[in-house]
Amino acid sequence: AKDYTASMSANVISTAGDATLSVADPSAIATGHLVNGTFSLPQPLQGLGVVRTWDAPVSNDPVTITFKQSIGATDALRTGTYSKTLTFTLSTTTP
């Protein structure tokens, strides 16, 4: 069993009165799980959802986004690459 982590950075700029940075898996196939062909990992990818919120305009705010994938000692793994296309959204409710 082992946990694997990866991180990436984002530079957030918003002139809105508030902002929310979120990450989602829009796929209808094994949503929230990394996949390798038709095979998916049994444990979900962690780090999806709301990453950070702001209550005022923001300019050049660096944000680190961290993902974690847990692999169980008895989880079956296939050779090849596990991946997933994620959608990052910066949204506001106060224009």
N, C-alpha and C positions, 0 to 999 in steps of 0.2 A: 504494500500500500504506500502511496506517495501522493503529495499535493504538488502540482505544477503551477507556477505563476508567470504571468507576463504583464507588462505594463506599457502604456503608451501615453503620450502627452497631447494636450489640446490647448490652443490659445483662444480664449473666449473674449468676444467683443459683442456687446449688445447695447443699443441706445434705449431699449425698452425700460419701463418702470420696474419690471421684475423679469427673471429668466430662470429656466430650468434646463439643465443639460441631462439628457437621458440616453440610454443605449438599449436597443431592443433587437430581438431575433424575429424578423417578419416571416420567416419560412413556415410553411404548413407541414413540413417534414421534420419530425423530431425537434420541435420547437424548444429552444433553450439547451439543446445538446449538440456537441460536436459530432460530425458525421464523417464517415469514410465510405464513399459509395452508398450502398443501401444500409450499412451498419452504423449504429449510433452508440455512443458511450452511455452506460446506464445512469451515471450521475450527471446532473445538470452543470453547465458552465456557470460559475458564480461571477458576479460583477455586472449583471444586467439590471436595468431599472434606472432609478434616479441616481445620477452621479453627484450632482451638486446643484444648489439653488442660490440665487442672488435676489436681494430686495431693492436694488437700485441699478442704474446703468453701470456697465462694467467695460473696462478697456484693457486689453492685453493681460488678462488674468490667466496665468499658467495653471492648468489642472492636470493631475496625473490620474489616469484611469487604469485600474488594476483588475485583472481577470485571474480566476483560480479554477483549476480543473483537478478534482480529486479522482484518483484511480484506486479502486479496491484491490486487495491482494488476490482476489479470485475473479476479477473482471476479465472477460475475454477481450483480447486486443487483436486487431488485424494489421497486417503489414500495410504500409502506405501512409498517407497523410490524412489527418483529421482536421476539418476546417468548418467554418460557418461564416456567411456574410452577415454582418451586423449593420444596423442603421443607427446613426447618431443624430439626435435632434436637439436643437436649441430652440425652446419655445417660450412664449410669454402669454399671460392673461391680461396684462396691462399695457396697452399700446402707448 
